[in-house]
Amino acid sequence: MTTRAALARTAVLTALTATLLAACGSPAPAPAPTSAPVPTPTPSATATATATATATAGAPSPALLVTDFGADTVTFVDPARPGRAADLGSVRVGTAAYGLAVAPDGTAWVATAEGVAAVDTRTRTRVALVPHTTRTGPVTTGEYRGGGMGIALSPDGARAYVGVNVPGGNGTLEVVDTASRTVVQVVPVGRRPFDVDVSADGRQVYVTDHDSFDVTTVDTATWATRRTEVAPYGTEGGLGSWLKPHYAAVRPSDGALLLPFEGERLAVVDPATGRVTVEPMTANTHQHGVTAAPDGTLYIVGTGPIDPATDAGPSLTVRAPDGSERLVPLDGPHETVTLSPDARTAYVSGGFTREGGWDGLTVVDTATGRTTRLPVGHLPLAVAVLPDRP
């Protein structure tokens, strides 16, 4: 960041800390953002028709599952169907559904405020709810609610790892045995565990701790932990800072953990040593969700500006392994991104962890950057591709 931009951002952060603390700030009720509110977009007939044509022209679109952060449900989605016909119905899973991971057998594991729900995606029924053993206080909704946030599965599907938020304190990583559907281990981690990732060999779990500016690495054999501070802008402002880690991706080539910040800096964490290096980025927008394609290409969600006077709007960054980037503009804030199995399509969720989200997905052709809207769910936050049916 240039000196001018750094000074401008510092001034904005100071004002924001004094007047409001949204999802990236203190766990206090968030008033309306200082930037102009984003209206809920309405998909046009042209966009709907284009979405249908795009989905049906090439390979068949995979079925999707999304968590409804604004509801207690997950919604099944067929992106090849037009408009609201893409919404194939919902299943109640638990209060304020957040993260999502789908096993090869078709079982979806969903992090909620109440516990971890198991959903049979073939019969479209909830088959279990594993209550949290961590004390999280009353079950509530909203961006600061306690309970499950990020979630991931071990490579063999035997364990589900869920980051559990404890309002006002450090969180935990709860380990769920997927066969017995019980919590078998609880590991202390940092504050507000937004995201959970697993190494390719399953030996380490990485918990991105939003409010403590760190990643907790957990050894899955011994449950020993190591904290790595990931704060390329520093930690000044504490809970009031916007410049915190949100989501991470594991780089396929070497297992490095990649965390984007502000469309300006990509923090690269060496999982073996905990060493953090920083690479430049170009989007200049507040960033949240990130995923990596098998070839190492990164897809990174920009939610919009902290300061509209100096920062750019929402976008999807497509970052090649060599560090070159191209930007796909998005209409309104988004949260996470998931790829189709062939990486030709990105599904970007319209739900947002603070005010301003909308009820749908943006479907992005990753080759052309062409975008279409798909109205589904209620503030969809996480998106997963369902396995092919036999």
N, C-alpha and C positions, 0 to 999 in steps of 0.2 A: 504494500500500500504506500502511496506517496505521502510525504509529510503533510501536504495540504489535506488530503483525504483523511489521514489519521487524525489531524486536529479537528476536522469537521465531524468525524465519527465520535470523537471523544466528547465534543460539545453536545451532540445529539444524545449520546448515552447518558450523560449527566442529567439532561432534562428529562429523559424517559424514566430514569431511575427515580427521580423525584416525583413524577406524575403518574406513572403506570408501570406495572410489571406484568408482562404477558407471559406466554408459554415459555419463553426463553429467559424469564426473569424470576422474581421471587414468588413462592407459592402463596400468594394472596389473591383474592378475587380480582380478576382483570377487568378494568373498565375498557371502554372502546379504545382501539388504537388511535394514535395521533394522526396517522395517515387516513386518507379518505376511505370509508368503508367500501368493500368490494361487493357489488350487487350479485345476487345469485344468477348465473348465466342460464339462459334458456336455449337449448339446442334448436337450431333452425331445421326446416325440412330438408334444405340442401345438405347440411352437415350430416343429418341422419341418413339420407340416401347415399351420401359419399361413404359413410362408415360401413354401410351394408355392402356396397359395391367393392370397397377395399377388402373387406373381410372375405368375400366370396370369390374374388378374382384369383387368388393364389391358393396356398395350402389352407386346409380347414382351420378355422379359429379354434383355439383350445377353450374348454370351459374354464370359467374363473370362479373364485370365491372371494368375497370381500367382507371385512369386518365393518359393522356399522357403529362407529364411535358415538353417533348421536342416538343410538338405540341399544337394545339388548340382544341384537341378532347378528347373524351372518347372512349374506344374500348370495344366491347362485346367479351367475351371469353367463349368457351366451352372446359374445360380442358380434356374432354374425347376424343376429336378429336386429330388426330396425327399432330405433327409439326405445320406448319404455317396454317393448316386447322383449328386450334383452334381459329384463329382470325376471328371473324364473322362480322367484319366491324366496322367503326367508325362514330361518330356523332360530328360535330363541336359544341363546347360549349362556347369557349372564350379563350383568349390568356393565354398560360402557365397554363393549368389546374393543380390544386394541390390537395386539400383535397376533400373527397367524403363521402356522407352519403345517404343511401337509406331507404326510408320510406316503411312501410308495404304495401302501395298501389302500390308500384313499381316505384314511382317517385324518381329519383336520383337528389340530390342537390349537385352541384359541385362548389367549390371555384376556381375562375379564377382571372386573373389580371383585368378583366373588370367588374366583378360583380359575382353574384351567379346565375348559370344556373340551370334551372329545365328541366330534361329529362324524358320523358315518356318511360320507358324501355320496354314496351310492343310494342309500335309502333316504337320505336327507333327514336324518333324525339325530338329536343329541343323545348319545349313549352313556355319557358320564359327565359329572362335574366334580373335579378334584379340588376341595376347598384349600385355600391358603393356610399354611400353618404359621406363617408370619402374622403378627398382630398389626393390622393396618388401620384400625379404627372403623367407624361406621362405613357401610357400603354407600358410596355416593357416585355421582356422575361428574362430568366436567374435566377440564384439562389437568387439574391438580389432584384428582381422586386417587385414593390408595388402591393397591392391588396390582395385578399383572400388567406389564407393559411389553417390552421386547420378549420374543420367544424364538427358540430354534431347536431343531432336533439333532441328536447325534447321528453320524453317518449311517449307523445300522438301525436307526429308528427306535432303539431300546429305551432312550431317555429323551424327555423334553426338558429343556432348560428355560425357565421363565424368570425375568427380572421383575421383582416385586417392589413397588414404590411404597414407602412408609412416610406419610406426610409429616414434615417437620424433622426428619432424621434420615439416617442412612438406610438404604434398602438391602434386599437380600437376593440371592439367586436360589430359587427353589428347583430341586431336581426331581422330576416326576418319572417313576418307572411306568412306561407305557403299557406293560403287560398287566401289572397289578393295579395300575391307576391310583398310585399312592405317592405322596411326597417322601422320598427316601434320604434326602440330604438338604440342608439349608446352609448357605455360605454367605457371610457378610460381604457386601459390596458398597459402592458409593451411593450418592443421592440421585434419585429419579433415574432408574436404569432404562433409558429410552430404547436401547437396542441390545440384542444378544446375537453373537455370531460364534460359529464353531470352526476350528481348524479342519483341514481336509482329512487329517488322520484321526480326528476326534479326541486328541489328547489335551486340547486346550479349549476353553470357552472364554470369549471376550465380551465383557459387559461394558457398554458405553454409558457412563454415569454423567448425565447432563449437568446436574447442579453442583457437582464437585470437580468439574473440569478434568476428568480422568477416565481411563479405561482400567477395569479390573480384570486381570488375566487369572483364570482358575485352572489349576491342574486337575484333570478329571480322574486321575489315579489316586492322588493324595488329598485333594481339595485344598491344597495350599494356594494362596493368592499373592499376586504382586500388583501394586498400584503404579500406573504410569500416568503422570500428568500430561494432558494433551491440551495445551493452551497457547496456540501460536500468537495470540494477542495479549497474553498474560491473564491474570485472574482478578485484576482490579475491578471493583464493582460487585464482586461476590455474587450473591443470589440475584442482584439486580442487573447483572451483565447479560447482554444478548449474545456475546461472543463465546458460546459454549459448544461442546461437541453434541451432536444429535444422533446420527446414524453412521454406521461404518460398513465397509465391504472388505472381504478377504481377497487379496490379489491372487489369481490362480497360479501365476508363474513362480512365486516365491513365498506365498503365505503372509506377506506384509498386510497390515491392517491400514486401510485408507479412510480418512475422515476429512470431508470438505468443510471449509469455513468461508462464508461470505462471498463466494465466487471469486476469491482472491488468493486463498491459500489452501493447499491440500497437505494435511499432516500425514506422514507415512511412518508408521510405527513398526519397528523390527520386533517381532514377537519373541525372538530368542534373547535379545538384550534389553528391550524396552527403550532403545534409542529412538528419538523422534527427529525426523528431518522434514523440511517444508519445501514444497514445490509451488510455483506460481500458477494461478488460475485466472480466468478472464471474464466470468459472467457478472461480477460486481452486484450480487444479489444475495440476500439471506438464504442459506441452503439447509435443507433437511435430508430427505431420503436419498440413498445411493445404492446402486447394485452394480455388480461386475458381470460382464458376459464371459463365456469360456475363453475367448481370445484376449481377455484383459481390458477390453473397452469398458469405460465407466459411464454410467448414466446417473446424473445427479440432478435432483429437484431443487430449483430456486423458487422460494415461496413469495418473493417480492422484496421491496426495499425496506431497510430500517429507516433511512432518511430519503424521502422521495426527491429531495433537492439534489442529492449526490449519487444515489444508488439506482441500479436498473430494476426493471420489473421482473415478474415471474418468468422462468424459463426452464428448459431441460438442457443441461450440458451433456454433450456427447464427447467424451475425452478418450482419444486413442492411446494405445500403450506408449507411443512416443511423446505423449504430453500435448499434442496438438488438440485443439478444441473447436467444435462448432456448436452454436446455440440454436435451440428451437424455442421461439417465444410461446408462452402459455398464457391463457386468458384467466387471470385470477389465481389465488393461492392454491397450492397442491401440497401433498405431504410425502408420499412414498412412491417408488417406481418398481415395477416387476416386468421381466422380459418374457416373451413367448419362447418356447424351446429352441426355435431356430434364430432367435435374437432379431427377427425382422420387425417385430412390433413391441413397443413399450406401452405398458398400461400405468398411467399416472393417476393416483387417487386424488379426488377433489376434496375429501374431508381434510380438515386442518386441525392441528392440536390447539389452536386458539381461535378466536372469532374470525369469521370471514370465509369459511369453507363452503362447499356446495355439494349437492347430492348427485355425484356422478364421477365418471372417469374420463380422462383425456386419452385417446388412443393415438399413438404416434407411430408413423411409418419411419423406422430408424434409418432407412436409406435416403428418403427424400425429405424428411422433416415434416411431412404433411400431417396435420392433426384433425381429429374429429372428436365429437363429444358423445358420451354415452350416459344417459341419465339412469342411475341405479343406486339403490341403497339409501341410507340416511347418514350423511357425512362419512362415506367409506374411507377408511384409514389405511388398512393393510390389504394387499391383493396377492393372491396365490393362484398359480395355474394348477388345475386338477389333473391328475394322471389319466392317461388314456384308459378307457374302459376296455376290457377284454372282448 
